[in-house]
Amino acid sequence: MAIRLVIADDDRLITESMKIILDMDPEFTVVGVAGNGEEAVSLCRSQTPDVALLDIRMPVLDGVEATRRITQSTQTRVLILTTFDEDEYIKKAFEYGAGGYILKNNPPEQIKNAVKAVAGGNTVVQAAVMEKIKNPEKRKTEKLAGLTEREGEVVAAIAEGLTNKEIAGKLFISEGTVKNNITAILGKLGLSHRTQIAIYYLSDD
């Protein structure tokens, strides 16, 4: 079944170009195009897409606030696609439940792969974006206190943006074991979804 998408950007050229690129691929179906965050929220509520592809800076309602409303009121996953990589936008978007954050300068195939990953419940963070939220001075061991060694390895792998399948391959365990570890991690850290694990691990807080 094709991944259903809503695209939101105040640049009409961007939305139309993305719509053409995605609609040409049978794996995707664009069910709505928005010019601002408010329209994007409305479309996500009415069209129930799998993924909302949002720009950050939009009139009426920006992509960060739109992310919060979409994740709180729908089952739609959010992928931020923007030219802006400022720390405040990145952190807020993930705090509000975004499943990924990539830049517009990526080739179409990379954007498609990011959409697939987010639709599948995985987190996508472009390397250049991750550097913005990474704190190399933070002692990661403090973040992982209370977790088993294996759970700590899973947390680090999630923070790298790896899918469950990739984590299983890297750690030589089954995908089922990865899922069980993630469930345990969420419970121990008091988090509600996978994306928050990466932000928790990488944040300065």
N, C-alpha and C positions, 0 to 999 in steps of 0.2 A: 504494500500500500504506500502511495506517495506521501511524503512529508508535507503537511499543510502549513503554509507560511503567511505571515503578515509582514509587510515591509514598511518602515516608517522613517522618513527623512524629509527635511524641508527643501531639499534640492530635487526638483522634479526629474532632472536628468539622471540622478543616481537611482531613484526609485524605479523609473521606467527601464533603465539599463539592467538593474538587478532582476526586475520582473522578466525581462526578455531572456536573460541568461538562465534563470532558474526554471522558467516555464518550458524551455527547450529540452530540459532534462526530465525524462519520465519519472525520476525519483522524487521530483518536487512539484508542488502545485501552489501557486500564489493565490490566496483567497481574498486578499485585500491589500490596498496601498493607502498609506496615510501621510499627511504632510506635517503633522504635529503629534505630540504625545497623547493629547486628549483623544484624537481620532484613533490612535493606535489602541488605546485602552478600550474604546468603544467597539472596535473591530474584533479584538480578542474576546470580548464578552459575547458578541453576537455570532462570530464565525468559528469560534473554538479552534484556532489553529494549534498545531503542535509547537511551533516556534515563532516568536516575534523577533524580527531583525530590526533593531532600533539604533538610530543615531543618538548622540548625546545632546547636542545643542539644537533644540527645536523650539519654535514659538509656542505660545499658549501653555504647554507643559513639556518640560525637558525629558530626556530619555531616562534620567535617574529616577525621577518621581514616577514616570510612566512604568518603569520596572517595578517599583514598589506596589503600585496599584494592580498591575497585571499579575504579579506573583501572589498577591494577597486575595485576589478575587476570581482567579481562573486557574486552570491546570496548564496553561501555556508556559513553555520555557522561554527565557529571554536570552538572546545573543546580541551583545552590543557590537555594532559595526560602525566605527567612527574614525575621524582623523585626529581626535584629541586623546592624549595619553597622560593628562594631568592626574597626579596622585589622588586628589579629592574626588574626581569623577570615578576613578577605578574602584577605590575603596567603598564608596557609597553604593555604587552599582552592585557590587558583590554582597554588601551588607543587606541590600534589599532583595537579594535572591537571584541575581543574574547568573546564568549558567555558563557564560563565556564573555570574553572581551577581546576583540581583535581589531586591527586597523584596516582601513579601506585600501591600503596600498598592496594588499595581498592579491595574488592571482585568483580568478574565479574558482578553480579547483580546490584551492585551500579554503576558500570561504564555504564552498559546498561541504567539504569534509568537516568543517567546524559546525555547520548546521546539523549534519548527521550525528556528530558526537553529542551535541547539546540535546538533540531530539531523543537520543538514547539514554539520557540521564547523566552524561559525563560532563566534566568541567573542561573548558578550553581557555587557556590563557597564553596569549602570544608571548614569546620570550622577551621582546622589547617592553611589553606591558608588565610582565612579571617582575622585571628589574625595578620597576617603579614602586612596587609594593613589598619588595623583598627587603629585609633588614639583616644584612650579613653579620651584624654585631650581636644579634639576639642569640642567646644560648638556647638552642632548640631542645636540649634535654629538659629544661624547665617546662617547656610547652607539653612535653610528652610524659610528665610525671603521672603515674597512676595507670599508664598503658603498658601492655606487654611489649616485648621487643618486636614481635611480629606486627602488632598494631601500629607501633611507631614507624616501621618500615612502610606500612600501607599508607599512613598519613603523609609521609615524605613523598611517596609515589603519586598520591593524589595531588599534592602541591606542585608536582612537576607537570601536571596536566594529563597524566596517563589514564587510559580507559581501564575498566576492570579486567578486560582481556589482556592488555599490555602489562598490568600489574601482576596478573597471574603468571605470565611468561617470565617476567623479571624476577619474581620471587619463587618460581618453581612450585606454585600451589594452584589449586583449581579456582575457577571463577566463583564457585559456590563458597569456597573458603574466604575469598576476597569480600564477597557480599556479607558474610557472617561477621568478618572483622569490622567492616564499615558500620554495621548495625551496633556492634559492641562499642566502637569508638564514639558514635553519635550519643549513645547512652551515657558513657563515662564523661564526655566533655559537655553534656547538656546542650547539644546542637540538634537542629531539626533536619538538615539536609546536607548532602555531599559537598556542595560548594562551600558551605561554611567551614568545613574541615580545612580546606586549602587556605582560606582567609585567616582562620585562627592560627594556623601554623606560620604564615608569612607576615602577619601584621606586626606592627610595632607595639601593640597593646599587651 
